[in-house]
Each structure stands twice: as C-alpha cells, then as structure tokens.
Amino acid sequence: MDDAPLSEKHARILRKYKPVCICNGIKVPRVEEAIENGARSLEEVARATGCTTGSCHGERCVPVILEMLDGKR
C-alpha cells in the first residue's frame, strides 16, 4: 500500500498526463520510457518518441527533454 501523503499521490498521477510534446501529444511517461530504454541524447529521445517532429519543431519540448535527460545522467 502507498503510504505517501495524498498530495504526493496526486502529483504522481498528474505527472502521467503532463505533456512533453504538445504538438504530438507525447506525455512524460513515454519520454521517461525512452530514457530508461537507453536514449541518452535529444536525437535518441526524438527518434524513440516522435518528439520534436510537430509543428513547433521542438521549440516547446526540447527544453523539457533536455531537463529530463539531465536528471537521468
């Protein structure tokens, strides 16, 4: 059973729905999965997820992906 306070539980649940790539509807768990499966660069994450290929060409998602990669290095 999860003994975390309710606010922490809500934060974890909401994280699943947080978009990384707004243009393509790619959410945090998909990018985390790519990183867990070995993606170590922006290009590798983009190839694995489709991020950076939307109408903004990565203008919105690149900073988020780089931040996520920094957290995993």
Secondary structure by P-SEA (a helix, b strand, c coil): cccccaaaaaaaaaaaaccccccccccaaaaaaaaaaccccaaaaaaacccccccccccccaaaaaaaaaaac
